[in-house]
């Protein structure tokens, strides 16, 4: 380093970036080298679902005029407000939080539940919401425990581990989702270790990286444990609209079956709209009771935290998303269900998923004793497990797939938390978790036309299948 090194406090530590962020940087370096990249690693939205920018902007401007006419304010006043200082919870028009009101109506209607606008808080992506919640709960001087699935979202691990007084207690999963009784036992273990259990974090739909949707019966079991142990559930919800299930059999999000108001739900528009805008809402109906008996809404604590950090959201992006929630009619604009948009987007991802699953079955299906994979009912991911014990899916293994086979995947070891807080029965083998698994993303190809997109997904799956057969000494197909 140049210049003088300044002595820092003893609690400083460097948290490595999530494995998915490391892969994003690696992709850029591969392209700079002119390397062909076949994508099964990047969990990005497909360019096929990107909206037309100019059409979206024109729709937005027409919507602003509609709002101005409806509320009898000059459109220039709204435009000044959206580019200036405004309330921490978002722009208001004549004192009404119009974007939050409209989101509550649409999202609540789509999942058949009521949402109080006062409980809706804009955040910078769901990762911003995770950061806010951890900031609220990670009080200096008190040992905090977070419960989360094993494996779990890498962004949550990265944020939770930043706090020296916080520990993640992991919950194993099976084909139906996190095991409810392990949630109970981990809550009790954390409390016995002197921790305050802040919340249980999960991703019920399109589990990233687990490649499953938690079944309805398992959700009910988990919620019952949360009631009996009196804890908060934080439900990260990027994928409830990216569902491949029939509406009649689709599991309900936790927030839509929450009579106790103990579920904090994190919505992000990144998979149903534009990811770069980072539009997201946190639905926070939960109240805390302090040791002295005072009651505080978590929404108020979060809002105070935003005011001292980000200060306020991007008001223009919130209004643009508000426009997206509306369709033009002969009389102006009307709110619409996002299931209309979801039908198109989920259809694209389901086609990609079907290509991946068919390819895995073609190349690997005759060896169930060596390979297995999840068949996701929602989301962007499947997990391939190598059962033979002959290969360790670490960074070197994944780099080898890129160099020799020109296919990207994500190793799963970075999605698991430390063995010291796993359930006792798993600690002897905890060091192996994730080292025989690969996360496969079927959401993204660089091609934005249907023929090119499906061909690229087929090529990537073929390269992976052939690589697995080669590495395991199996005859080529």
C-alpha positions in Angstrom: 0.0 0.0 0.0 1.1 3.6 -0.6 1.0 6.0 2.2 0.6 5.4 5.9 -1.3 2.5 7.3 -3.8 3.5 10.0 -4.4 1.2 12.9 -8.0 -0.1 12.9 -10.3 -1.5 15.6 -9.9 -5.2 16.7 -13.4 -6.2 15.4 -12.6 -5.5 11.7 -12.9 -8.4 9.4 -13.1 -8.9 5.6 -16.1 -11.0 4.4 -15.3 -12.6 1.0 -17.7 -11.9 -1.8 -20.4 -14.4 -2.5 -19.5 -17.2 -4.9 -22.0 -15.9 -7.4 -20.4 -12.4 -7.4 -17.0 -14.1 -7.9 -18.4 -16.0 -10.9 -19.8 -12.7 -12.4 -16.3 -11.3 -12.5 -14.9 -14.5 -13.9 -17.3 -14.4 -16.9 -16.0 -10.9 -17.9 -12.5 -12.2 -17.8 -13.4 -15.2 -19.9 -14.9 -13.0 -22.5 -11.8 -10.8 -22.6 -9.8 -13.9 -23.4 -12.2 -14.7 -26.3 -13.4 -17.8 -24.5 -16.7 -19.4 -25.6 -19.1 -19.3 -22.6 -22.1 -21.6 -22.4 -24.2 -20.5 -19.4 -25.4 -22.8 -16.7 -23.9 -20.6 -14.0 -25.4 -17.1 -14.2 -28.8 -16.8 -12.6 -29.6 -13.6 -14.5 -33.0 -12.9 -16.1 -33.2 -13.9 -19.7 -32.7 -11.1 -22.3 -35.8 -12.6 -24.0 -38.0 -11.1 -21.3 -36.5 -7.6 -21.4 -39.1 -4.9 -22.2 -38.8 -2.3 -25.0 -37.1 0.7 -23.4 -38.7 3.5 -25.5 -42.1 1.9 -25.2 -41.7 1.7 -21.5 -40.6 5.3 -21.2 -43.6 6.5 -23.3 -45.9 4.4 -21.2 -44.4 6.0 -18.1 -44.8 9.6 -19.3 -48.4 8.9 -20.3 -49.0 7.4 -16.8 -47.5 10.5 -15.1 -49.9 12.7 -17.0 -52.8 10.5 -15.9 -51.7 10.7 -12.3 -51.3 14.5 -12.5 -54.8 14.8 -14.1 -56.4 12.4 -11.6 -55.0 14.2 -8.5 -55.1 17.7 -10.1 -51.5 18.6 -9.7 -49.1 19.8 -12.5 -47.1 17.0 -14.0 -44.0 19.1 -13.7 -44.5 19.1 -9.9 -44.5 15.3 -9.8 -41.4 15.2 -12.0 -39.6 17.6 -9.7 -40.7 15.6 -6.6 -39.4 12.3 -8.1 -36.0 13.8 -8.7 -35.7 15.7 -5.4 -35.8 14.9 -1.7 -38.9 13.2 -0.6 -40.1 10.8 2.2 -38.0 7.9 3.3 -40.8 5.5 2.4 -41.2 6.9 -1.1 -42.9 9.7 -3.0 -46.3 11.0 -2.1 -48.9 12.9 -4.1 -51.1 15.2 -2.1 -50.0 13.3 1.0 -50.8 9.8 -0.4 -48.1 7.2 -1.0 -49.5 6.3 -4.4 -46.8 3.8 -5.5 -47.0 1.9 -2.2 -50.8 1.9 -2.2 -50.9 0.5 -5.7 -48.3 -2.2 -5.0 -50.2 -3.3 -1.9 -53.4 -3.6 -4.0 -51.8 -5.6 -6.8 -49.5 -7.9 -4.7 -52.1 -8.5 -2.1 -54.7 -9.2 -4.7 -52.5 -11.6 -6.6 -51.9 -13.7 -3.5 -55.4 -13.3 -2.0 -54.4 -11.5 1.2 -54.6 -7.9 2.5 -51.5 -5.7 2.7 -51.5 -2.6 4.9 -49.7 0.2 3.0 -48.2 1.3 6.3 -46.3 -2.0 6.4 -44.8 -1.5 2.8 -41.3 -0.1 2.7 -39.2 0.4 -0.4 -35.7 -1.0 -0.4 -32.8 -1.3 -2.8 -33.4 -4.9 -4.0 -34.1 -7.7 -1.6 -30.4 -7.7 -0.6 -31.0 -4.2 0.6 -33.8 -5.4 2.7 -31.7 -8.2 4.2 -29.0 -5.6 5.1 -31.6 -3.4 6.8 -33.0 -6.3 8.9 -29.6 -7.5 10.0 -28.7 -3.9 10.9 -31.9 -3.6 13.0 -31.3 -6.8 14.9 -27.5 -6.9 15.2 -27.3 -4.8 18.4 -23.9 -4.3 19.9 -23.4 -6.3 23.1 -26.1 -8.9 22.5 -25.4 -12.3 20.8 -27.7 -12.7 17.8 -28.7 -15.9 16.0 -30.1 -16.1 12.5 -31.6 -19.4 11.4 -31.4 -20.3 7.7 -31.7 -23.2 5.4 -28.6 -25.3 4.5 -27.9 -24.4 1.7 -29.1 -20.8 1.6 -28.8 -17.6 -0.4 -25.1 -16.6 -0.5 -26.1 -12.9 -0.2 -27.7 -13.6 3.2 -24.6 -15.5 4.4 -22.3 -12.7 3.3 -24.4 -10.0 5.1 -25.1 -12.0 8.3 -21.4 -12.8 8.7 -20.4 -9.2 8.7 -21.6 -8.8 12.3 -19.2 -10.2 14.9 -21.9 -10.9 17.4 -24.2 -12.8 15.0 -24.2 -16.6 14.3 -26.1 -18.5 11.6 -27.7 -21.7 12.8 -28.4 -23.9 9.8 -31.4 -26.0 9.0 -31.0 -29.1 6.7 -33.4 -29.6 3.8 -34.9 -32.6 2.1 -36.9 -32.8 -1.1 -39.9 -31.0 0.5 -37.9 -28.2 2.0 -36.3 -27.2 5.3 -37.1 -29.8 8.0 -39.5 -28.2 10.5 -38.3 -30.1 13.6 -34.7 -29.1 12.9 -35.9 -25.5 12.9 -37.3 -26.1 16.4 -34.2 -27.8 17.6 -31.9 -25.1 16.2 -34.0 -22.4 17.8 -33.6 -24.1 21.1 -29.9 -24.7 20.6 -29.3 -21.0 19.8 -31.1 -19.9 22.9 -29.3 -22.4 25.0 -26.0 -20.9 23.7 -27.2 -17.5 24.9 -28.3 -16.0 21.6 -31.4 -14.0 20.9 -33.0 -15.6 17.8 -33.7 -12.7 15.4 -35.5 -14.5 12.7 -35.6 -17.6 10.4 -34.6 -16.7 6.8 -35.9 -18.7 3.8 -36.8 -18.6 0.2 -40.0 -20.6 -0.2 -40.5 -20.4 -4.0 -37.7 -21.1 -6.4 -35.2 -21.7 -3.6 -31.8 -20.2 -4.5 -29.7 -22.3 -4.5 -31.7 -25.3 -3.5 -33.6 -25.7 -6.7 -37.0 -26.6 -5.1 -40.2 -25.0 -3.9 -41.1 -25.7 -0.3 -44.3 -27.9 -0.4 -47.5 -26.5 1.1 -47.6 -29.1 3.9 -44.0 -28.3 4.8 -44.8 -24.5 4.9 -47.6 -25.2 7.3 -45.3 -27.3 9.5 -42.7 -24.5 9.5 -45.2 -21.9 10.4 -46.5 -23.9 13.3 -43.0 -24.2 14.7 -42.6 -20.4 14.3 -45.8 -19.9 16.3 -44.9 -22.4 19.0 -41.3 -21.0 19.4 -42.4 -17.4 18.8 -40.0 -16.4 16.1 -40.1 -14.2 13.0 -40.0 -15.7 9.5 -38.2 -13.6 6.8 -39.4 -14.8 3.4 -37.3 -13.7 0.5 -39.6 -13.7 -2.5 -37.8 -13.1 -5.9 -39.6 -16.0 -7.6 -43.3 -16.5 -6.5 -44.4 -15.3 -10.0 -41.9 -17.5 -11.8 -43.9 -20.7 -11.1 -44.4 -23.7 -13.4 -47.2 -25.2 -11.2 -50.9 -25.0 -12.0 -52.6 -22.2 -10.0 -54.7 -24.8 -8.2 -51.7 -26.6 -6.8 -49.3 -23.8 -6.3 -48.1 -23.4 -2.7 -49.0 -20.1 -0.9 -46.2 -17.8 0.1 -45.8 -17.6 3.9 -47.0 -14.0 4.0 -50.3 -15.0 2.5 -51.0 -17.5 5.3 -49.8 -15.4 8.3 -52.6 -14.9 10.9 -50.0 -13.8 13.6 -48.3 -11.2 11.4 -44.9 -12.8 12.1 -43.8 -13.0 8.4 -41.6 -10.3 6.9 -41.8 -10.7 3.2 -39.2 -9.3 0.7 -40.5 -8.6 -2.8 -38.2 -7.7 -5.6 -39.2 -6.5 -9.1 -36.0 -7.9 -10.6 -37.6 -11.1 -12.0 -40.9 -9.7 -13.0 -39.7 -6.3 -14.3 -36.3 -4.7 -14.7 -33.4 -6.0 -12.5 -31.2 -2.9 -12.9 -33.7 -0.6 -11.3 -33.3 -2.4 -8.0 -37.0 -1.8 -7.1 -38.1 -3.8 -4.1 -40.6 -3.6 -1.2 -40.4 -5.1 2.2 -43.7 -6.0 3.8 -43.3 -5.6 7.6 -46.4 -6.2 9.7 -44.5 -7.5 12.7 -44.4 -5.9 16.2 -41.6 -6.5 18.7 -42.0 -6.2 22.5 -39.0 -4.8 24.3 -37.9 -6.2 27.7 -39.5 -3.2 29.4 -42.9 -3.9 27.8 -42.7 -1.2 25.1 -44.0 -2.3 21.6 -42.3 -1.2 18.4 -43.2 -2.0 14.9 -40.3 -3.4 12.9 -41.5 -1.2 10.0 -40.7 1.9 12.2 -37.2 0.5 13.1 -36.4 -0.2 9.5 -37.6 3.2 8.3 -35.4 4.9 10.9 -32.4 2.8 9.7 -33.1 3.8 6.1 -33.2 7.5 7.1 -29.7 7.2 8.6 -28.2 5.3 5.7 -29.8 5.5 2.2 -32.0 8.4 3.3 -34.6 7.6 0.6 -35.3 5.3 -2.3 -35.1 6.1 -6.0 -38.4 7.8 -6.5 -38.3 7.8 -10.3 -37.8 4.0 -10.4 -40.7 3.5 -8.0 -43.0 5.6 -10.1 -41.8 3.7 -13.2 -42.7 0.4 -11.5 -46.0 1.9 -10.5 -46.7 2.6 -14.2 -45.7 -1.0 -15.0 -48.5 -2.1 -12.6 -51.0 -0.3 -14.8 -52.5 -1.1 -18.2 -53.9 1.6 -20.5 -57.6 1.5 -21.0 -60.0 3.7 -23.0 -60.5 5.8 -20.0 -56.9 6.1 -18.8 -55.1 3.6 -16.7 -56.1 0.7 -14.5 -54.2 -1.6 -12.2 -53.6 -5.1 -13.5 -52.6 -8.4 -12.0 -48.9 -9.3 -12.4 -49.9 -12.8 -13.2 -50.5 -11.6 -16.7 -46.9 -10.6 -17.0 -45.8 -13.7 -15.1 -47.5 -16.0 -17.6 -45.2 -14.8 -20.4 -42.0 -14.8 -18.3 -42.6 -18.1 -16.5 -43.3 -19.6 -19.9 -39.9 -18.6 -21.2 -38.1 -20.0 -18.1 -40.2 -23.2 -18.2 -39.1 -23.8 -21.8 -35.5 -23.4 -20.7 -36.0 -25.6 -17.7 -37.5 -28.3 -19.8 -34.5 -28.3 -22.1 -32.1 -28.6 -19.2 -34.1 -31.4 -17.5 -34.4 -33.3 -20.8 -30.7 -33.0 -21.5 -29.8 -34.2 -18.0 -32.1 -37.2 -18.4 -30.6 -38.0 -21.8 -27.0 -37.9 -20.8 -27.1 -38.9 -17.1 -30.5 -40.5 -16.5 -29.3 -44.1 -17.0 -27.0 -43.7 -14.0 -29.2 -42.9 -11.0 -26.6 -44.3 -8.7 -24.1 -41.6 -9.8 -26.3 -38.6 -10.6 -29.4 -36.9 -9.3 -30.9 -33.5 -9.8 -33.8 -31.4 -8.6 -36.8 -30.8 -10.8 -37.9 -27.2 -9.8 -41.5 -26.1 -9.8 -40.4 -22.5 -9.7 -37.4 -20.2 -10.0 -34.2 -20.3 -12.0 -32.2 -23.2 -10.6 -31.7 -27.0 -10.4 -29.0 -28.7 -8.3 -27.0 -31.6 -9.8 -25.6 -34.0 -7.2 -22.7 -36.4 -7.9 -23.3 -39.4 -5.8 -20.2 -41.5 -6.6 -17.8 -39.7 -4.3 -15.1 -39.6 -7.0 -15.1 -35.8 -7.6 -14.9 -32.7 -5.3 -16.9 -29.9 -6.9 -14.6 -27.1 -5.7 -13.4 -24.0 -7.5 -10.8 -26.1 -9.4 -13.4 -28.5 -10.6 -15.6 -25.7 -11.9 -12.7 -24.0 -13.6 -11.9 -27.3 -15.3 -15.4 -27.4 -16.7 -14.9 -23.9 -18.2 -11.5 -24.6 -19.7 -12.1 -28.1 -21.0 -15.8 -28.1 -21.7 -16.7 -24.3 -22.1 -19.6 -24.5 -19.7 -20.1 -22.5 -16.5 -21.7 -23.8 -13.3 -21.7 -22.6 -9.7 -20.2 -24.8 -7.0 -22.5 -25.3 -4.1 -20.0 -25.3 -1.2 -20.3 -21.5 -0.8 -24.0 -21.7 0.0 -23.5 -23.8 3.2 -22.7 -22.3 6.6 -20.2 -23.6 9.1 -20.4 -27.0 10.7 -20.1 -25.7 14.2 -23.8 -24.7 14.3 -25.3 -27.5 12.3 -27.5 -30.1 14.0 -25.3 -32.5 16.0 -26.2 -35.5 13.8 -24.7 -33.7 10.7 -21.5 -32.3 12.1 -19.3 -35.3 11.3 -20.0 -35.0 7.6 -20.7 -31.2 7.5 -17.3 -30.5 5.9 -18.5 -32.3 2.8 -21.6 -30.3 2.2 -21.8 -28.8 -1.2 -18.6 -30.4 -2.4 -20.5 -33.0 -4.5 -23.1 -30.5 -5.9 -23.4 -28.0 -8.7 -26.0 -25.2 -9.0 -27.3 -25.1 -12.6 -29.1 -21.9 -13.8 -31.5 -22.3 -16.7 -32.6 -18.7 -16.8 -30.0 -17.0 -18.9 -28.5 -17.3 -22.4 -27.0 -14.4 -24.3 -29.3 -15.0 -27.2 -32.6 -13.0 -27.0 -34.6 -14.8 -29.8 -36.5 -18.0 -29.1 -34.6 -20.3 -31.5 -31.2 -19.0 -30.4 -32.1 -19.1 -26.7 -33.3 -22.8 -26.8 -30.4 -23.8 -28.9 -27.9 -22.2 -26.5 -29.5 -23.9 -23.5 -29.4 -27.3 -25.4 -25.7 -26.7 -26.2 -24.8 -25.8 -22.6 -26.7 -28.9 -21.3 -25.0 -31.1 -23.9 -21.6 -29.9 -22.9 -22.3 -30.5 -19.2 -23.7 -33.9 -19.8 -20.7 -35.0 -21.9 -18.3 -33.5 -19.3 -20.0 -35.5 -16.5 -19.7 -38.7 -18.6 -16.1 -38.1 -19.4 -15.1 -37.3 -15.8 -16.9 -40.5 -14.6 -15.3 -42.7 -17.3 -18.7 -43.4 -18.9 -19.1 -44.1 -22.7 -19.9 -41.0 -24.7 -23.3 -40.4 -26.3 
